[in-house]
Amino acid sequence: TYEPIGDVYLKGQKVKAAEFDALHELGTICVMCNDSAIDFNEFKQAFEKVGEATETALIVLAEKMNPFNVPKTGLDRRSTAIVVRQEIETKWKKEFTLEFSRDRKSMSSYCTPLKPSRLGNGPKLFVKGAPEGVLERCSHARVGTNKVPLNS
């Protein structure tokens, strides 16, 4: 299903994604590097995808993780499907997108911060895609706050 309510667990214990930098960044990428959405169908009383199923699943993940700890209590069902996305989009502006291509095996969105964030003050190129397609174009990886060269 595309139900946008869920929890994150670490070693069997429920955790808040907002307390983990990696999940905070992952949720931001899931939203900003995405053209799909979730909608609530009143007639069917079910959440449905708008766009590609794989991309919609990433939106569902971001909504479930709730990496900005957005309050969801008291919201109607339709609002619960978009509240995290709306919060992230108040923090970042998508300047342009490099659509998915089979050659690159990835999609990228160039975004600029609208507010200071844990991800820094400068623009970011958020990328999602097949790991082998993304990694072959990278010379470095970020481990925590360190930039580390990738070796073959």
N, CA and C of each residue as an Amber inpcrd file, in Angstrom:
protein
   456
   0.8410000  -1.1950000   0.0000000   0.0000000   0.0000000   0.0000000
   0.8760000   1.2450000   0.0000000   0.2400000   2.3640000  -0.1780000
   0.9460000   3.6510000  -0.1690000   0.6130000   4.4460000   1.0940000
   0.2890000   3.7320000   2.1670000  -0.0290000   4.3460000   3.4560000
   1.1880000   5.1260000   3.9600000   1.0590000   6.4380000   4.1970000
   2.2210000   7.2510000   4.5640000   2.5160000   7.3240000   6.0610000
   1.9380000   6.4320000   6.8390000   2.1640000   6.4260000   8.2840000
   2.9560000   5.1730000   8.6340000   4.0230000   5.3400000   9.3890000
   4.8290000   4.2000000   9.7860000   5.8920000   4.6260000  10.7770000
   6.7320000   3.6970000  11.1440000   7.7730000   3.9490000  12.1310000
   9.1150000   3.4430000  11.6180000  10.1850000   3.9410000  12.2180000
  11.5450000   3.5160000  11.9060000  12.0870000   2.8070000  13.1420000
  12.7250000   1.6470000  12.9170000  13.2620000   0.8600000  14.0230000
  14.7520000   0.6230000  13.8330000  15.4700000   0.6330000  14.9250000
  16.8850000   0.2960000  14.9530000  17.0770000  -0.7450000  16.0430000
  17.5010000  -1.9310000  15.6480000  17.7020000  -3.0400000  16.5880000
  16.4500000  -3.2950000  17.4130000  15.2920000  -3.2470000  16.7620000
  14.0280000  -3.5430000  17.4170000  13.4270000  -2.4060000  18.2170000
  14.1080000  -1.2840000  18.2910000  13.6160000  -0.1390000  19.0580000
  13.1810000   0.9780000  18.1150000  12.0140000   1.5400000  18.3840000
  11.5100000   2.6480000  17.5830000  12.4030000   3.8710000  17.7930000
  12.7810000   4.5260000  16.6870000  13.6200000   5.7220000  16.7540000
  12.9820000   6.8380000  15.9340000  13.4450000   8.0560000  16.1800000
  12.9990000   9.2070000  15.3910000  14.0260000   9.4580000  14.2960000
  13.5890000   9.4150000  13.0500000  14.4980000   9.6340000  11.9200000
  15.1600000  11.0030000  11.9940000  14.4750000  11.9710000  12.5930000
  15.0200000  13.3300000  12.6960000  16.3090000  13.3710000  13.5180000
  16.5570000  12.3500000  14.3210000  17.7510000  12.3150000  15.1640000
  18.9670000  11.7130000  14.4580000  18.7840000  11.2710000  13.2080000
  19.8650000  10.6330000  12.4570000  20.1400000  11.4310000  11.1830000
  21.3530000  11.9730000  11.0800000  21.6950000  12.8020000   9.9230000
  21.4750000  12.0740000   8.5990000  21.8460000  10.8000000   8.5430000
  21.7090000  10.0460000   7.2900000  20.2410000   9.9100000   6.8830000
  19.3460000   9.6640000   7.8380000  17.9190000   9.5400000   7.5240000
  17.3220000  10.8980000   7.1740000  17.8030000  11.9340000   7.8280000
  17.3850000  13.3050000   7.5200000  17.7080000  13.6140000   6.0520000
  18.9200000  13.2760000   5.6460000  19.3370000  13.5260000   4.2640000
  18.6150000  12.6020000   3.2860000  18.4560000  11.3390000   3.6400000
  17.7500000  10.3940000   2.7720000  16.3210000  10.8590000   2.5020000
  15.6240000  11.2940000   3.5430000  14.2600000  11.7960000   3.3670000
  14.2070000  13.0010000   2.4510000  15.1850000  13.8890000   2.5840000
  15.2520000  15.0710000   1.7190000  15.4610000  14.6580000   0.2670000
  16.3530000  13.7160000   0.0340000  16.6090000  13.2370000  -1.3280000
  15.3680000  12.5590000  -1.9000000  14.6880000  11.7390000  -1.0900000
  13.4770000  11.0500000  -1.5570000  12.4270000  12.0310000  -2.0650000
  12.3410000  13.1940000  -1.4540000  11.3460000  14.1990000  -1.8460000
  11.8480000  15.0750000  -2.9820000  13.0510000  15.6050000  -2.8500000
  13.5220000  16.6000000  -3.8220000  13.9250000  15.9880000  -5.1580000
  14.2730000  14.7360000  -5.1610000  14.6700000  14.0630000  -6.3960000
  13.5310000  13.1320000  -6.8110000  12.3530000  13.7250000  -7.0600000
  11.1510000  12.9210000  -7.2620000  10.0720000  13.7360000  -7.9630000
   9.3690000  13.1040000  -8.8880000   8.2600000  13.7560000  -9.5860000
   6.9190000  13.1050000  -9.2740000   6.8890000  12.1460000  -8.3660000
   5.6540000  11.4380000  -8.0320000   5.0520000  11.9660000  -6.7330000
   3.8890000  11.4350000  -6.3870000   3.1940000  11.8890000  -5.1750000
   2.2470000  10.7930000  -4.6940000   1.6820000  11.0290000  -3.5100000
   0.6440000  10.1700000  -2.9430000  -0.6300000  10.9960000  -2.8820000
  -1.7490000  10.3470000  -3.1540000  -3.0400000  11.0230000  -3.0180000
  -3.9810000  10.0900000  -2.2690000  -4.9340000  10.6670000  -1.5630000
  -5.9220000   9.8550000  -0.8590000  -7.2080000   9.8520000  -1.6660000
  -7.6570000   8.6490000  -2.0590000  -8.8910000   8.4800000  -2.8140000
 -10.0390000   8.3230000  -1.8200000 -10.8690000   9.3530000  -1.7200000
 -11.9840000   9.3430000  -0.7550000 -12.9600000   8.2040000  -1.0330000
 -13.2420000   7.9430000  -2.3080000 -14.2050000   6.9000000  -2.6750000
 -13.7060000   5.5260000  -2.2440000 -12.4490000   5.2220000  -2.5430000
 -11.8640000   3.9240000  -2.1930000 -11.3560000   3.8770000  -0.7570000
 -11.2450000   5.0570000  -0.1240000 -10.6640000   5.1590000   1.2120000
  -9.2770000   4.5090000   1.2500000  -8.4750000   4.8770000   0.2440000
  -7.1380000   4.3030000   0.1280000  -6.1780000   5.3350000  -0.4580000
  -4.9080000   5.2020000  -0.0840000  -3.8660000   6.0400000  -0.6680000
  -3.4670000   5.4430000  -2.0070000  -3.2260000   6.3190000  -2.9840000
  -2.8650000   5.8700000  -4.3230000  -1.6420000   6.6300000  -4.8140000
  -0.9580000   6.0110000  -5.7630000   0.2210000   6.6440000  -6.3480000
  -0.1890000   7.6210000  -7.4390000   0.5950000   8.6690000  -7.5690000
   0.4840000   9.5940000  -8.6850000   1.8700000   9.6010000  -9.3150000
   2.0180000   8.9560000 -10.4620000   3.3250000   8.8330000 -11.0960000
   3.8450000   7.4160000 -11.0040000   5.1450000   7.2820000 -11.1320000
   5.7990000   5.9750000 -11.1340000   5.7580000   5.3270000  -9.7490000
   5.4950000   4.0200000  -9.7270000   5.3710000   3.3000000  -8.4560000
   6.6540000   3.3640000  -7.6250000   7.8060000   3.2030000  -8.2590000
   9.0710000   3.2240000  -7.5200000   9.3150000   4.5880000  -6.8940000
   9.0440000   5.6450000  -7.6430000   9.2210000   6.9970000  -7.1040000
   8.2200000   7.2620000  -5.9850000   6.9800000   6.8120000  -6.1640000
   5.9670000   7.0110000  -5.1250000   6.3750000   6.2920000  -3.8450000
   6.9850000   5.1180000  -3.9800000   7.4480000   4.3840000  -2.7970000
   8.4780000   5.2040000  -2.0160000   9.3030000   5.9810000  -2.7070000
  10.2770000   6.8340000  -2.0170000   9.5890000   7.9840000  -1.2870000
   8.5040000   8.4960000  -1.8570000   7.7180000   9.5300000  -1.1650000
   7.0920000   8.9300000   0.0930000   6.5540000   7.7220000  -0.0210000
   5.9770000   7.0410000   1.1470000   7.0480000   6.8560000   2.2170000
   8.2420000   6.4500000   1.8130000   9.3420000   6.2850000   2.7680000
   9.6260000   7.5900000   3.5020000   9.7200000   8.6930000   2.7640000
   9.9950000   9.9920000   3.3960000   8.8840000  10.3750000   4.3610000
   7.6320000  10.1580000   3.9630000   6.5050000  10.4910000   4.8430000
   6.5270000   9.6220000   6.0970000   6.8420000   8.3420000   5.9600000
   6.9040000   7.4490000   7.1250000   8.0770000   7.8000000   8.0370000
   9.2320000   8.0990000   7.4390000  10.4040000   8.4510000   8.2530000
  10.1890000   9.7660000   8.9790000   9.5420000  10.7140000   8.3150000
   9.2950000  12.0360000   8.8980000  10.5990000  12.6350000   9.4490000
  11.5940000  12.8580000   8.5670000  12.9150000  13.2790000   9.0300000
  12.9910000  14.6800000   9.6230000  11.9120000  15.4490000   9.5420000
  11.8900000  16.7770000  10.1580000  10.9480000  16.8060000  11.3600000
  10.4710000  15.6070000  11.7610000   9.6060000  15.4740000  12.9320000
   8.3910000  16.4030000  12.8460000   7.7300000  16.4110000  11.6910000
   6.5520000  17.2480000  11.4610000   5.3650000  16.6530000  12.2210000
   4.6430000  17.4530000  13.0070000   3.4660000  16.9200000  13.7110000
   2.4080000  16.4460000  12.7130000   1.8850000  15.2350000  12.9360000
   0.8630000  14.6810000  12.0470000  -0.4700000  14.4630000  12.7460000
  -0.5070000  14.6300000  14.0560000  -1.7500000  14.4030000  14.7830000
  -2.7830000  15.4530000  14.3950000  -4.0110000  15.0040000  14.2510000
  -5.1080000  15.9070000  13.9310000  -5.2550000  16.2290000  12.4570000
  -4.3880000  15.6780000  11.6090000  -4.4860000  15.9390000  10.1730000
  -5.4760000  14.9820000   9.5190000  -6.1440000  15.4520000   8.4680000
  -6.9950000  14.5360000   7.7120000  -6.0930000  13.6050000   6.8990000
  -6.6680000  12.5540000   6.3390000  -5.8690000  11.5230000   5.6670000
  -5.0930000  12.0800000   4.4810000  -5.7130000  12.9560000   3.7000000
  -5.0260000  13.5310000   2.5370000  -3.8030000  14.3400000   2.9880000
  -3.9550000  15.1080000   4.0480000  -2.8390000  15.9360000   4.5420000
  -1.6760000  15.0940000   5.0520000  -1.9740000  13.9180000   5.6330000
  -0.8900000  13.0650000   6.1250000  -0.0140000  12.5530000   4.9920000
  -0.5310000  12.5790000   3.7700000   0.2290000  12.0900000   2.6220000
   1.2020000  13.1200000   2.0700000   1.0810000  14.3800000   2.4980000
   1.9030000  15.4310000   1.8840000   2.6180000  16.3320000   2.8810000
   2.3850000  16.1570000   4.1630000   2.8880000  17.1120000   5.1520000
   4.4210000  17.1420000   5.2210000   5.0680000  15.9960000   5.1300000
   6.5340000  15.9680000   5.1750000   7.1060000  16.5830000   3.9020000
   6.5320000  16.2150000   2.7680000   6.9870000  16.8040000   1.5000000
   6.8600000  18.3270000   1.5420000   5.7280000  18.8120000   2.0260000
   5.5330000  20.2620000   2.1060000   6.5960000  20.9100000   2.9880000
   6.9230000  20.2790000   4.0950000   7.9420000  20.8160000   5.0050000
   9.3120000  20.8720000   4.3190000   9.6830000  19.7970000   3.6510000
  10.9800000  19.7570000   2.9660000  11.0260000  20.8010000   1.8580000
   9.9200000  20.9800000   1.1510000   9.8910000  21.9540000   0.0510000
   9.8970000  23.4020000   0.5430000   9.6880000  23.6330000   1.8510000
   9.8720000  24.9880000   2.3920000  11.3470000  25.2610000   2.6710000
  12.1500000  24.2030000   2.6740000  13.5680000  24.3230000   3.0000000
  14.4730000  24.2980000   1.7660000  13.9710000  23.7410000   0.6610000
  14.7730000  23.5800000  -0.5510000  13.9880000  24.0080000  -1.7770000
  14.6920000  24.6030000  -2.7350000  14.0890000  24.9670000  -4.0190000
  14.7580000  24.1340000  -5.1070000  13.9430000  23.4220000  -5.8820000
  14.4680000  22.6340000  -6.9910000  14.7080000  23.5740000  -8.1680000
  15.9670000  23.7640000  -8.5360000  16.3280000  24.6660000  -9.6300000
  16.1650000  23.9880000 -10.9850000  16.6510000  22.7430000 -11.0860000
  16.4430000  21.9780000 -12.3160000  16.6480000  20.4970000 -12.0350000
  16.1590000  19.6830000 -12.9500000  16.2210000  18.2330000 -12.8080000
  16.8440000  17.6220000 -14.0510000  17.7180000  16.6680000 -13.8450000
  18.2030000  15.8070000 -14.9180000  17.3740000  14.5360000 -14.8120000
  16.4240000  14.3830000 -15.7240000  15.4920000  13.2610000 -15.6610000
  16.2350000  11.9290000 -15.7340000  15.5790000  10.8900000 -15.2720000
  16.1480000   9.5460000 -15.3380000  16.4440000   9.1970000 -16.7930000
  17.6020000   8.6000000 -17.0020000  17.9020000   8.0650000 -18.3310000
  18.5100000   6.6800000 -18.1540000  18.2850000   5.8300000 -19.1150000
  18.8230000   4.4660000 -19.0430000  20.3520000   4.4740000 -19.1220000
  20.9120000   5.4670000 -19.8160000  22.3740000   5.5540000 -19.9170000
  23.0010000   5.8820000 -18.5650000  22.4670000   6.8960000 -17.8830000
  23.0150000   7.3140000 -16.5900000  22.5180000   6.4350000 -15.4540000
  21.3610000   5.8060000 -15.6370000  20.7160000   4.9830000 -14.6010000
  20.5020000   5.7730000 -13.3160000  20.1620000   7.0600000 -13.4860000
  19.9350000   7.8910000 -12.3050000  19.0860000   9.0980000 -12.6640000
  18.6180000   9.7690000 -11.6220000  17.9100000  11.0420000 -11.7390000
  18.5880000  11.9850000 -10.7580000  18.7390000  13.2410000 -11.1490000
  19.3870000  14.2250000 -10.2820000  18.5600000  15.4950000 -10.2270000
  18.5370000  16.1230000  -9.0590000  17.8820000  17.4220000  -8.8950000
  18.8730000  18.3770000  -8.2410000  19.0770000  19.5220000  -8.8840000
  19.9530000  20.5590000  -8.3460000  19.0820000  21.4860000  -7.5100000
  19.3700000  21.5540000  -6.2100000  18.5220000  22.2930000  -5.2750000
  19.3430000  23.3030000  -4.4770000  18.6980000  24.4100000  -4.1630000
  19.3320000  25.4270000  -3.3290000  18.5380000  25.5590000  -2.0320000
  19.2430000  25.7670000  -0.9140000  18.5430000  25.8830000   0.3660000
  17.7950000  27.2070000   0.4780000  16.5740000  27.1400000   0.9920000
  15.7860000  28.3400000   1.2730000  15.9820000  28.7860000   2.7130000
  16.4510000  27.8430000   3.5450000  16.7130000  28.0970000   4.9620000
  17.9730000  27.3270000   5.3380000  18.6880000  27.7570000   6.3680000
  19.8400000  26.9710000   6.8280000  19.3920000  25.5620000   7.2100000
  20.2400000  24.5800000   6.9330000  19.8670000  23.2060000   7.2520000
  21.0780000  22.4200000   7.7180000  20.8190000  21.2210000   8.2030000
  21.8890000  20.3220000   8.6290000  22.7160000  19.8490000   7.4360000
  22.2060000  20.0550000   6.2330000  22.9220000  19.6270000   5.0340000
  23.8460000  20.7100000   4.5020000  23.9550000  21.8220000   5.2070000
  24.8380000  22.9050000   4.7980000  24.0680000  24.0480000   4.1650000
  24.7880000  25.1050000   3.8420000  24.1600000  26.3160000   3.3150000
  24.2360000  26.4410000   1.8040000  25.0000000  25.5840000   1.1560000
  25.1800000  25.6970000  -0.2860000  24.2440000  24.8050000  -1.0750000
  24.2440000  24.9730000  -2.3970000  23.4040000  24.1390000  -3.2610000
  23.8560000  22.6840000  -3.2150000  22.9220000  21.7950000  -3.5380000
  23.2040000  20.3550000  -3.5400000  22.6750000  19.7450000  -4.8300000
  23.3770000  18.7450000  -5.3220000  22.8790000  17.9290000  -6.4130000
  22.4510000  16.6130000  -5.7820000  21.1490000  16.4570000  -5.5870000
  20.6110000  15.2260000  -5.0110000  20.4730000  14.2030000  -6.1340000
  20.9600000  12.9870000  -5.8980000  20.9750000  11.9510000  -6.9300000
  20.3830000  10.6720000  -6.3690000  19.5810000  10.0050000  -7.1950000
  19.1000000   8.6630000  -6.8510000  19.2470000   7.8090000  -8.0920000
  19.5110000   6.5390000  -7.8860000  19.6370000   5.6620000  -9.0370000
  20.3480000   4.3710000  -8.7000000  20.6560000   3.6250000  -9.7480000
  21.3570000   2.3550000  -9.5890000  22.7520000   2.6280000  -9.0270000
  23.1100000   1.9750000  -7.9230000  24.4070000   2.2570000  -7.2970000
  25.5820000   2.1590000  -8.2660000  25.5790000   1.1330000  -9.1200000
  26.7160000   0.9860000 -10.0410000  26.7870000   2.1460000 -11.0350000
  25.6430000   2.6880000 -11.4270000  25.6290000   3.8290000 -12.3420000
  26.0700000   5.1180000 -11.6730000  25.7010000   5.2840000 -10.4080000
  26.0730000   6.4940000  -9.6710000  27.5420000   6.4220000  -9.2480000
  27.9520000   5.3030000  -8.6910000  29.3180000   5.1820000  -8.1650000
  30.3880000   5.3000000  -9.2400000  30.1010000   4.8290000 -10.4570000
  31.1310000   4.9070000 -11.5030000  31.4400000   6.3520000 -11.8980000
  30.5530000   7.2890000 -11.5560000  30.7840000   8.7040000 -11.8600000
  31.3490000   9.4690000 -10.6650000  31.6000000   8.7870000  -9.5700000
  32.0720000   9.4550000  -8.3490000  33.5640000   9.2290000  -8.1310000
  34.2320000  10.2560000  -7.6350000  35.6400000  10.1220000  -7.2630000
  35.8020000  10.0590000  -5.7440000  34.7700000  10.5500000  -5.0080000
  34.8340000  10.5900000  -3.5480000  33.4910000  10.1550000  -2.9520000
  33.5390000   9.7550000  -1.7000000  32.3330000   9.4550000  -0.9230000
  32.3930000  10.2720000   0.3570000  31.2430000  10.5440000   0.9190000
  31.2100000  11.2310000   2.2040000  30.9310000  10.1870000   3.2750000
  31.7960000  10.1410000   4.2500000  31.6260000   9.2510000   5.3950000
  31.5090000  10.1530000   6.6040000  30.3010000  10.2760000   7.1340000
  30.0520000  11.2580000   8.1830000  30.2190000  12.6400000   7.5870000
  31.1520000  13.3990000   8.1180000  31.4210000  14.7340000   7.5660000
  32.7250000  14.7560000   6.7700000  33.3360000  13.5790000   6.5830000
  34.6180000  13.4970000   5.8770000  34.4430000  13.1200000   4.4130000
  35.2400000  13.7380000   3.5520000  35.2880000  13.4130000   2.1290000
  36.4250000  12.4160000   1.9310000  36.0850000  11.2230000   1.4270000
  37.0500000  10.1370000   1.3090000  37.1480000   9.7110000  -0.1570000
  38.3810000   9.5760000  -0.7080000  38.5040000   9.1270000  -2.1000000
  38.0030000   7.6930000  -2.2630000  37.3420000   7.4530000  -3.3930000
  36.9130000   6.0930000  -3.7190000  38.0460000   5.4030000  -4.4660000
  38.3480000   4.1870000  -4.0760000  39.3760000   3.3930000  -4.7560000
  38.6860000   2.3100000  -5.5600000  39.2920000   1.9270000  -6.6870000
  38.6670000   0.8940000  -7.5210000  38.8870000  -0.4930000  -6.9910000
